Amino acid sequence: MSGQTWTPAPKKSAIPLHPMTFGMILGRSFSALRHNPKVLFGFAVAVQFGITAIVVVVIALVAGFSAARIASVPAGSPDQGPIIAGTVALSIVLGVVLTLASVAFTSIVQGLVAADVSYAALGRKAPLRSLWSRVRPAFWRLFGYALLQGLAVLLWMLAIGGAAIAIMAGSDFSTSSIGLAVGLVVLLAVASIPLVVWLSTKLLVVPAALVLEKATLGSALVRSWRLIRGRFWPALGVMFLIGAIMGLAAQVVSVPGSILSGVIGGVMAPTGSTDESEVIGFLALTILPQILVLAVQAITLVVQGTGATLIYLDSRMRYEGLDQTLIRFVERSAHGASDAELEDPYAIDPARAVSKTPPPKQQPTVYAGYAPGGSAGQPYPGQPYPGQPYAGQPYAGQPYAGQPYAGQPYPGQAPLPPYAAPSQPPAAPAPPAASSSDDWAAPGGAG
């Protein structure tokens, strides 16, 4: 018995380990959600509901407290102005805090999705603890990138609003200046759409680079810019279709629910009702569609993150040979190598990483003397390739001198005599004798 041991074939991964087509990336963006639904879908929906519930409760408490405090002050009191100013400041602080919480949630989900897809490409299903251990070192960079995006949008909106206010103030807020300012705002808003789409697509894989490559924010921006180069339109198409499909799903969920709640509420209590059961039923009909919309939004965030990570993997497979690295990692892991013995498959190889120079386009190799379609080869431009005719030369046969072959006799048989070349060529065979009447007739002859 040999010393070799049987090793099972590597488990098929949920992500193809080869460059993917447009349809494959789009399909896997939705199907990959089934790979680890408890972690991705469950976590995203739970956190989404938690943040929404906190936002609603905090806003209700602050609004109720502010209204009661303002109502307690008589009109014309000197304390009314400071109370109103404090209420406005509290609302602004509350809005900033809630925005930061939403940004943190988005950053965490993006990081978890990128980590889960990286494990899925290796044929593994990681628990939430393992995913978070991979995301935790990059959390603040993810958070900073999300804040940077929000800050850029805010500055652009302030610039547009400032330009509009300047135009109106220059004309003492006349009717014509107000119309001109509104037109300018609309024009700049529409003109900024292509810019936003272009930048968001070029920087699409920044979260994946931050988590999987442990890159700094600046390096991740550069990496995304280079990896998307040459894959811009497929990336834009995938993300546009994902957004359109999930937006349509959100409308399908929200619009019928809103109509149903309005119709049933009007039938149950057309002039309002103080019955607790009717009020609770009306609130349930109003809140239920919103809960479904929140679930769809959580799924949308997961699917978009999956699509962005798949585009990242596809670009690295095409430009840096990541598919070969992943295949080698899976095979070595299947043969018993531990994670400590294996290197990080997503680490950047400086010799193969894309640089600022665009990768060369692959051209079909044309060999001399060959042309596509099987036609005769044509000479290259500038290089004469004249045919060299061979002069007719008779091919005289060269006799092969006989060589003796000493045979090895079998036991019980006499040795064979050595082979000798015949001195004369063999005689031509004699013609066949005439057939007799008893012989079969030739094919096709008379019977």
N, C-alpha and C positions, 0 to 999 in steps of 0.2 A: 504494500500500500504506500503510495507516495505521501510526502509530507505536506502537499498543498491542501489548503482548506477552501471550502466553498464559500463564496461571497455573493450575496444577492445583488441583483442589478440596482443601480441608484434609483431612488424614487423619482417619478416624473414630477417636475416642478410645475407650479401653477402659472409660471411666466415662461414663455418660450425663450430658450437660450440661443437665440439667433436674431439678427435684425428683423424687425417686424414691419408689416405693411400698415397702411392707414386704417383699413378695416379691422385688422388684428388689434391695434392699439385701442381703437374705439370700443371694440367688443370686450376686451380684457379690462377696460376701465370699469365696466359695469359688473362683469362676472367675477372679478377679483374680490368684490365685496362679500361673496359667499365663502371665500377662503378662511376668513377669521371674523365672522359676523358678530360674535359676542363681544369681542374687544373693540372693533372699529365702530360698528353700528350702535352697539349698546352704550359704549362710552360716549360717543358723540351725541346721541339723543339724550342721555341722562344729563350730561353737562349742559347741553342746550336748554333743556327744561329747567335745570337748576338756576342757570343765569337769568332766564326769562322770569322765573318766579321771584327771584331776588329783586330784579329790576321793577317788576310790578308792585311788589310790597313796599319797596323803598320809596318809589314815586308816590304811591298812595299815602304813605305816612308823612312824607315831606309836604305834599300838597295839602293834606288835612291840617297839619300843624301850622303851616303858613297861613291858610285861610282863617283858622281860628284865632291866630295871633293878630292878624290884620283887623278882624272883626271886633276884637276886644278893645281896640284903640278908637276913641271917638274921632269923628271927622274934624279936621283942622288942628289936631293935636300935633305938637312939635315932634313927637315920637313916631309919627306915621311915616315920614320920609325915611329915617334910618331903618325901620322895620321892613319897608318895601325893598330898600337897597340890600339888606341882609338876606331877604328871601330870594332876590335875583342872584346874589352871589352864591348862596347855598345851592340853587338850581344849577348854576354853572359848574360848581365843584362836583355836584352829583353827576352831571352829564359827563364830565371828564373821567370820573372814576368808573362809571359804567362803560364808557368807551374803552378804557384800558382793560377792563375785565373781558370785554368782547374780543379785543385784540389778543389777549393772552390765550383765550379759548381757541381762537383761530390758529394761533401759532402752535399750540399743543397738538391739535388735530392734524395739522399739516405735517408736523414732525412724526407723529405716530403712524400716519399713513405711509410716509416715506420709509420708515423703519420696517413696517409690516411687509411692504412690497419687496424690500431687499431680502427679507427672510423667505418670502414666497418664491423668489427666484432661485433660492437654494433648496427648495422643497421642504421648508420647515414652517411650522405654525408656532409662533412665539406668544407667550402669555403677556398680559399687560405689564407685568413687572419687568420683563426683559425688554419690551419695547421702550418703556420709560427710562430704563438704564441707558439705552442708546440715545434717547432724545435729550435727557437731562443736561449733558455737557453743552449742547447747542441751543438750549432753551432761550437764554438771554440774547443770543444772536438772532434767533427766529423772532423774538419779541422786538428787538431793535429794528429788524427789517420791516416788520408789520407797521411799527410806528413811523418808520421812514416813508413808507407808502402813504400812510394817512397824512403825514406832514406835508408831503409834496402836493397831495390833492387840496389840502387846506390852504396852502400858500397860493396855489393857482386860483382858487375861488376868491381869496382875498384880493389878488391882483385884478381879477375881472371886476369884482365889486368896487375896488378903489378907482379903477378907470371910469366906471359908470358914474360914481359919485362926483368925480372930478369934472366930468362933462356936464352934469346937471348943475353943480355949484358954479361953474364958469358962466352959465347963462341964467343965474338966479332962479333955477328950478322952473324954467318956463316949460310950456307944454311941448314945444318942439325939442328942447333938450332932453326931456324925459323920454320922448319917443326915440330919439337918437341913442340914448343910453340903453334903453331896452333892446333896441336892434343890435347894438354892439355886444351886449351880453349874450343874446341868442347866437350871434355870429361866432363869437369866440368859443361858446360852449359846443357848438356843432363842429367847429374847426379843431377842437381839442380831442374829439373822439378818435380820429385816426392816430393821433399822437399817443393817446392812452393805450389803444389797442396794440400799437407797435412796441411800446416800451414794456407793457405787461407780457407780451409774447416773448420778447428777447430775454426777459428776466424770469421766465416761467419756472426754470429748474433751480432757482436759488435755494429754496428750502431743502431740496434733495441734496444739493452740494453741501449745505451747512450740516446736515445730519450724517450723511453717508461718508463724506470726505473729511469731516471735522475741520472744514475750511473757515477762515475768518470771513467777515462780512464783505470786505473788499475783494478777496480772492473768489468768493462765491459769485459775486456780481460779474467778475471777469470770466469765470468758468461758464456761467450761464450764457453770456454773450457769445462765447466761442462755440459752445456745444450746439446752440440753436442755429448758428450760421450754416446755411445749406439745408436746414430742416424747418425753416420759418413757416412755410405755408402748410405743411402737414400738422405742425403744432397748433397753428391758428385754427385750422379746420377742425381738429379734434376738440379743442376747448370750446369753440363756437357751437358745435353740435351738442356737446355735453350740456352747456348752458341753455341751449334752446330746448332740449328734451326735458331737462329738469325744471325749467321755467314753465313749460307747458304742463308738466305734472303738478306743479304748485297751483296753477290756475284751475286745473281740473278738480283739485281738492278744495280750494278755497271758494270759488265762485258758486258751485251748487250748495255748499254749506251755508254761505251767506244768504243766498236766496231762500233756502229752506227755513233758516232761522227767522228771517224777516216775515215770511208768509205765515209760519206757525205762530210767531209772536203776535202778529196782527189778528189772527183768528182767535187765539186764546184770550188776549186782553187788548182789544182795539183801542180802548181809552185808558189803558194802564190798569194795573191791579196791585192790590196790597196783600193778596194771598201769598203766604210764604212758599207753598208748593209750586204755584205758577211762576213766581219770581225765580225760584231755583231751577225750574225747567227751562225758563227763558235764558238764564245765564249758561246753563249746560249747552243749549243749542248754539249760543254765541261763542262759547269757549272751545267747544269740540273742533270746529273747523280750524281754529287757530292752533290747536295742538297738532293737528295733522299737518298744517303748514310748517310748523317748527320741525316736525319729523322729516318732512321733505327737504327742508333747508339743511338739516344735519346730513342727510344722505347726499345732497348735492356737494357739500363741502368734502365729504369722503371721496366721492367719485371724481371730483375735480383734482383732488390731491393725488389720487391713483393715476389719473391720466397724465398729470405732470411728471410723476415719477417714472412712468413707463416711457415717456418721451426722453427723459434723462437716460434711462438704461439703453434705449434704442440708439441714441446719439453716441454713447460711449461704445456700444457694440460696433457701430459702423466706423468710427474714427479711431478707437483705441484698442479694439480687439477684446472688449470686456467679456464677450460671450465665451471665448476660449479660457479666460481666467476663471469664470464661474463654472464651466464644465470641469476643469481640472480640480477645482475646490470640491465639487460634488463627488467626483470619482474618488478622490483621496479620502474624503469623509466617509464614503460608503465602504472603503477598505479598512476602516478602523482608526484613521488618524483623528486625534482629538483637536478641539478648537485651539488649544495652546500650541500645538505643533503646526497648525495652519496659519498662514498670514491672512490679513484682512483682504478679501477679494476686491473690495471697493476702493482700496488705497490707490493713489495716483502713481503710475509709473512715469517718471519724468521723460524717459526715452520715447514713450508712445503718446504722451499727453498732447492734445491739440494746442497749437500755439497761435500767435497773432496772424501767421500766414495761413490762408485758407488751404485746406487739404486738397491735393491734386485730384482732378476728376479722373475716374477710371476709364481708360480708352481700350477698345479691343485691340489685341496684338495681331499684327499682320505680318506673316512670314514671307520670305522671298519665294517666289514660285507658287504662291497660293493666293487666291482671291475668293471672297465670299461667294457662295453659290456654286462652287466647284468649277469655275471657269479657269482658264489658264492664267498663270501669274503674269502681271505686267511689270516691266522694269520700273524702278523708282525714278522720279524726276532727277535728271542730272547724272544718272548712273547708267551708261549704256550696258545693255545686257544682250549682246548679239548671240544668236544661236551658233554653236560650233558644230557644223555638219561632220559626221564621221564618213571617211572615204570607205567605199564598199570593199571590204576585205573578206576574202573567203575564210571560213573557219574550218581549218583542216583538223581532222581528228588526230590526236596523238596517241599512238598505241601504248598500252599499259603493259609493261613487261611482267610476265608471270613471276610471282615470288612463291617459293615453297612455303607451305604451311604445315608445320609439324602438328598433326592432330594428337590429342591425348586419348588413347584408346580406353574404352570402358572395360571394366573387369570382365574377363572371359572373351574379349574380342581381340583379334590380331590388329596391330597398328596399321593405319592406312598409309599407302605410299605417298610420297610428296607430290604436290600438284605441279604439273609441267604444262607450259603453254603449248597449245597445238601448233605444229609447224605449218599446217595448211588450214584455211578456213573450212568450216563444215560444209558439206554438200547440200545443195538445195533440196528440199523435200520433194518426193515424187508426186506427180499429180494423182488425184484420187481415181480409182477404177470406176468404170461405168457402172451405174446402178442396175441391178437386175429387176425383174418384174416382181420379186417378192419384197423388194424394199418399199418403205412408205413414200408416197409422192411428196415432192417439195411443196412448201407452202405456196398457195396460190395456183398450183398446177392442177391438172386434171385428176380426178379421183380414180 
